Amino acid sequence: MSLRLAFMGTPEFAAASLAEIVGAGHEVVRVYTQPERKRGRGQAARTTPVHQLAEQFGLPVETPESFRDPEVLAGFAALDLDAACVVAYGQILPQEALDAPRLGCLNLHASLLPRWRGAAPIQRALMAGDEMTGVQIMQMEAGLDTGPVLMSEIVPIRPDDTAGTLHDRLMTTGALLWPRTLAALERDSLTAQPQAEEGVTYAKKIRSAEARIDWTRPADQVADQIRGLSPFPGAWFALETAKGEVRVKVHLAEPVSGEGEPGEVLDDTLRVACGRGAVRLKRLQREGKGVMDAEDFARGTAIAPGTRL
C-alpha cells in the first residue's frame, strides 16, 4: 500500500525529504512550495529547490503566496489526502489546513524538541555549545513546533561541526526518517509522545547584529558563534587596511590558550585574545574573496601581532 500525500517544503533541506518519500513509493499528489523569488547578484527569478525536484519527478506544484487564501484551502481539502508532509515550508498553516488530511499534517524539525523550537534550530544549537541535537517528526498543532513527537533520531554535534556540516547530516538523517514514519503511519503503529513542559527554548531567526564577533566573550563562546554562523551569514570582524576598512568573515576557529586585550592578535598564527582565553582563526574570507585556510589568507592579507580587531 501507499499513502496519498501532499508535500510542503522549500529549501534543499526539504528536497532531500521529498526524494525519500517519492522513493518509498507513496503517492504525492501535490507539492506546495514558496513562490519564485529574485535571488543572487543578478536578481534573477529562481524557483525553489523543492520546486525544481518536483518538476523532475513530474509532480504538480503550487506556489501560493498565503495558505490562508480560501481558494488555496479549498483546493487543499479537495485533494482527499491521507496526510501532508511538511519540511521547512516557510508558511504557518491555519487549523483548517491541519485538519484537512485524514491523518493530519506531519512536520520534520531539526532539533530535539522542546529545545530549539522555531526558525533557526541548527544555528542556535551550535551557538549555544550543545553537544547533541537530532531530527524529529511531529504531529502538527497550531502552536509553534508544539505537537507530539512521532519519530526521533539523535545526532551528536562534533567539535568541528559548522552550521553547514551539521545541516547536511541532519538533512540526510531527517529525510531517511520519513519512510519509517510513513510505514508506521500506514500500520497505525505510531505512538505520539507529548513534548516535555520543561526545557523549552526558541530558535529565533539570526539577526544581522549577531554576526559581528564580540571578542569580549569567552573563547569557547566566540568559537561557537563562528561555527554556528558558518557558512551563512558568517561571523565577521572589521580589519583596517591601507585601502580602508574591510569585513572579514571567520568560518572556523578553535579555542586555545592565550591572554591579551579582547580582539588583540597575539601571533602570526592568527591567535586572537578573547574575554577569557583565545581563539585561533582557521578559515577566513575577506569580502569579495573566497574562503581560505588561515595560512593562505595570511599570505594575501597580513595581520600583524598586536593588531586589534
C-alpha positions as MATLAB code, in Angstrom:
seq = 'MSLRLAFMGTPEFAAASLAEIVGAGHEVVRVYTQPERKRGRGQAARTTPVHQLAEQFGLPVETPESFRDPEVLAGFAALDLDAACVVAYGQILPQEALDAPRLGCLNLHASLLPRWRGAAPIQRALMAGDEMTGVQIMQMEAGLDTGPVLMSEIVPIRPDDTAGTLHDRLMTTGALLWPRTLAALERDSLTAQPQAEEGVTYAKKIRSAEARIDWTRPADQVADQIRGLSPFPGAWFALETAKGEVRVKVHLAEPVSGEGEPGEVLDDTLRVACGRGAVRLKRLQREGKGVMDAEDFARGTAIAPGTRL';
ca = [
       0.000    0.000    0.000;
       0.946    3.639   -0.281;
      -0.345    6.804    1.276;
      -1.945    9.656   -0.640;
       0.169   12.656    0.353;
       0.891   16.310   -0.193;
       4.404   17.621    0.394;
       5.160   21.137    1.613;
       8.720   22.431    1.648;
      11.084   24.963    0.142;
      14.893   24.668    0.585;
      17.444   21.961   -0.186;
      16.894   20.578    3.323;
      13.285   19.793    2.329;
      14.084   18.489   -1.155;
      16.016   15.568    0.341;
      12.877   14.524    2.232;
      10.716   14.758   -0.893;
      13.135   12.437   -2.701;
      12.923    9.814    0.053;
       9.121    9.977    0.249;
       8.743    9.534   -3.501;
      11.364    6.780   -3.457;
       9.384    4.919   -0.795;
       6.526    4.579   -3.282;
       3.986    6.954   -1.771;
       1.573    8.874   -3.994;
       2.495   12.557   -3.781;
      -0.466   14.236   -5.456;
       0.576   17.846   -4.845;
       3.713   19.749   -3.865;
       3.467   23.166   -2.217;
       6.474   25.461   -2.093;
       7.276   29.156   -1.841;
       6.763   31.344   -4.921;
       9.582   32.182   -7.300;
      11.857   34.853   -5.786;
      14.640   37.067   -7.101;
      17.959   35.764   -5.804;
      21.672   36.263   -6.297;
      23.699   39.169   -7.612;
      21.781   39.383  -10.852;
      18.450   39.237   -9.001;
      17.235   36.580  -11.431;
      13.952   34.927  -10.510;
      14.538   31.352   -9.370;
      12.284   28.540   -8.292;
      12.958   26.751   -5.010;
      14.972   23.511   -4.732;
      11.749   21.656   -3.860;
      10.017   23.100   -6.945;
      12.894   22.032   -9.173;
      12.928   18.484   -7.789;
       9.143   18.153   -8.011;
       9.283   19.062  -11.688;
      11.955   16.403  -12.253;
       9.577   13.858  -10.696;
       6.674   15.166  -12.762;
       4.701   16.194   -9.685;
       2.143   19.036   -9.784;
       3.346   22.117   -7.899;
       1.500   25.028   -6.335;
       3.169   28.196   -5.023;
       0.542   30.119   -3.036;
       1.528   33.442   -1.518;
      -0.614   32.598    1.507;
      -2.042   29.313    2.689;
      -4.825   31.261    4.364;
      -6.359   32.080    0.990;
      -9.832   30.443    0.936;
      -9.287   29.112   -2.582;
      -5.968   27.542   -1.572;
      -7.572   25.919    1.480;
     -10.488   24.608   -0.562;
      -8.142   23.129   -3.141;
      -6.054   21.512   -0.417;
      -9.112   19.945    1.222;
     -10.321   18.644   -2.162;
      -7.133   16.566   -2.549;
      -8.612   13.984   -0.153;
      -5.238   13.315    1.484;
      -4.179   10.678    3.956;
      -1.535   13.084    5.296;
       0.648   16.073    4.474;
       4.435   16.027    4.994;
       5.921   19.407    5.891;
       9.628   20.316    5.913;
      10.838   23.933    6.171;
       7.902   25.194    4.133;
       8.129   28.799    5.321;
       4.424   29.410    5.959;
       2.290   28.835    9.046;
      -0.598   26.509    8.264;
      -4.012   27.507    9.660;
      -6.023   24.999   11.667;
      -8.297   24.364    8.678;
      -5.299   23.060    6.726;
      -4.016   20.980    9.651;
      -7.396   19.270    9.938;
      -7.921   18.563    6.224;
      -5.860   15.346    5.720;
      -7.337   12.169    7.227;
      -4.255   11.594    9.409;
      -3.271   15.242    9.783;
      -0.068   17.089    8.921;
       3.381   15.845    9.933;
       6.419   18.095   10.265;
      10.145   17.318   10.269;
      12.086   19.550   12.685;
      15.868   19.747   13.138;
      16.210   19.638   16.922;
      15.285   17.538   19.936;
      12.060   19.208   20.988;
      11.124   21.104   23.057;
      14.660   22.520   22.753;
      15.018   24.946   19.859;
      11.507   25.352   18.580;
      11.374   27.855   15.742;
      13.247   29.103   12.711;
      16.978   28.500   13.269;
      17.460   25.340   15.366;
      20.714   24.232   13.719;
      22.481   27.561   14.174;
      21.179   28.078   17.708;
      22.271   24.624   18.877;
      25.830   25.316   17.732;
      25.905   28.872   19.065;
      24.769   27.590   22.468;
      27.529   24.976   22.560;
      25.135   21.997   22.549;
      26.808   18.610   22.247;
      23.766   16.831   20.844;
      20.820   17.537   18.579;
      18.634   15.486   16.271;
      15.671   15.320   13.927;
      12.089   14.625   14.885;
       8.821   14.167   13.020;
       5.871   15.572   14.952;
       2.125   15.742   14.530;
       1.464   19.386   13.757;
      -0.613   21.622   16.014;
      -1.485   25.301   15.771;
       1.356   26.199   18.180;
       4.952   26.741   17.015;
       6.570   23.270   16.998;
       4.466   22.157   19.982;
       2.990   18.922   18.614;
       3.641   15.408   19.946;
       6.696   13.607   18.579;
       6.140   10.556   16.363;
       9.691    9.565   15.375;
      13.110   10.733   16.508;
      16.806   10.304   15.703;
      19.632   11.689   17.856;
      22.625   13.272   16.089;
      25.828   14.118   18.041;
      27.382   17.516   17.352;
      31.066   17.158   16.506;
      33.662   19.648   17.803;
      34.486   20.744   14.247;
      30.879   20.993   13.043;
      29.663   24.189   11.437;
      26.080   25.074   10.605;
      26.850   23.848    7.084;
      28.165   20.399    8.013;
      25.512   19.840   10.678;
      22.783   20.978    8.265;
      23.858   18.341    5.752;
      23.922   15.491    8.302;
      20.538   16.444    9.723;
      19.107   16.812    6.216;
      20.119   13.246    5.334;
      19.100   11.755    8.667;
      15.761   13.566    8.600;
      14.991   12.509    5.040;
      15.600    8.861    5.951;
      13.196    9.198    8.878;
      10.217    9.719    6.552;
       9.896    6.202    5.054;
       9.987    4.657    8.543;
       7.437    7.132    9.883;
       5.043    6.765    6.966;
       5.273    2.967    7.034;
       4.368    3.030   10.730;
       1.578    5.508    9.994;
       0.112    3.067    7.445;
       0.191    0.291   10.062;
      -1.319    2.566   12.715;
       1.659    1.712   14.918;
       2.956    5.193   15.782;
       2.921    6.314   19.398;
       2.710   10.079   19.838;
       4.878   11.334   22.695;
       3.841   14.724   24.102;
       6.715   17.167   24.446;
       8.096   17.856   27.898;
       6.928   21.049   29.559;
      10.443   21.774   30.820;
      13.433   22.783   28.732;
      11.561   24.809   26.132;
      13.844   27.127   24.142;
      13.188   29.119   20.978;
      15.474   29.321   17.961;
      14.822   32.852   16.780;
      15.891   33.926   13.313;
      19.505   35.062   13.139;
      19.727   38.850   13.261;
      22.443   40.640   11.315;
      23.659   42.327   14.509;
      24.547   38.892   15.930;
      27.093   38.228   13.189;
      29.775   40.675   14.351;
      32.252   38.885   16.600;
      32.285   40.105   20.199;
      35.839   39.425   21.343;
      34.970   40.242   24.982;
      33.150   36.905   25.284;
      34.956   33.735   26.454;
      36.877   31.894   23.749;
      34.567   28.870   23.634;
      31.548   31.129   23.076;
      33.339   33.038   20.315;
      34.242   29.757   18.587;
      30.647   28.534   18.908;
      29.325   31.792   17.447;
      31.676   31.427   14.496;
      30.770   27.833   13.650;
      27.076   28.425   14.243;
      27.066   31.189   11.607;
      29.195   29.368    9.019;
      28.762   29.448    6.089;
      25.870   31.922    6.300;
      25.636   34.718    7.237;
      29.198   34.360    8.536;
      30.603   35.788   11.768;
      32.852   38.723   10.956;
      35.277   41.372   12.199;
      36.392   44.671   10.705;
      40.011   44.976    9.589;
      41.798   48.241    8.862;
      43.898   48.067    5.673;
      45.818   50.583    3.555;
      42.712   50.853    1.374;
      40.338   51.329    4.286;
      38.206   49.086    6.470;
      37.216   45.682    5.113;
      34.977   42.996    6.546;
      36.488   39.567    7.159;
      34.297   36.558    7.855;
      35.575   33.711   10.003;
      34.221   30.276    9.089;
      36.097   28.169   11.631;
      38.086   28.821   14.793;
      39.210   26.791   17.796;
      39.603   27.802   21.455;
      43.248   27.881   22.560;
      45.263   29.290   25.448;
      46.338   32.903   25.379;
      45.956   36.248   27.114;
      45.639   39.785   25.864;
      43.169   42.574   25.281;
      39.968   41.281   23.680;
      40.414   41.311   19.908;
      44.216   41.532   20.073;
      46.103   39.401   17.553;
      48.656   37.525   19.656;
      50.908   35.975   16.997;
      51.305   35.261   13.308;
      49.166   32.095   13.532;
      46.090   34.339   13.911;
      45.570   33.581   17.581;
      43.199   36.267   18.901;
      42.604   37.110   22.563;
      39.066   36.916   23.924;
      37.464   37.922   27.210;
      38.787   34.647   28.594;
      41.322   32.611   26.649;
      41.863   32.974   22.909;
      40.795   31.502   19.584;
      42.899   30.514   16.612;
      41.264   31.552   13.341;
      41.399   28.611   10.911;
      39.254   29.531    7.880;
      38.626   33.116    6.771;
      37.052   35.049    3.925;
      37.834   38.629    3.024;
      34.860   40.386    1.427;
      34.774   39.773   -2.287;
      37.097   36.760   -1.973;
      36.715   33.030   -1.460;
      37.104   31.086    1.779;
      40.753   30.312    2.631;
      42.715   28.427    5.239;
      44.482   30.744    7.688;
      47.914   30.197    6.095;
      46.705   31.142    2.623;
      44.724   34.087    3.977;
      47.772   35.431    5.847;
      49.854   35.375    2.657;
      47.398   37.714    0.954;
      46.235   39.752    3.957;
      48.887   40.094    6.620;
      47.618   40.856   10.120;
      50.477   41.824   12.392;
      50.623   40.674   16.039;
      49.334   43.473   18.249;
      46.566   44.439   15.787;
      43.180   44.984   17.479;
      40.311   43.506   15.544;
];
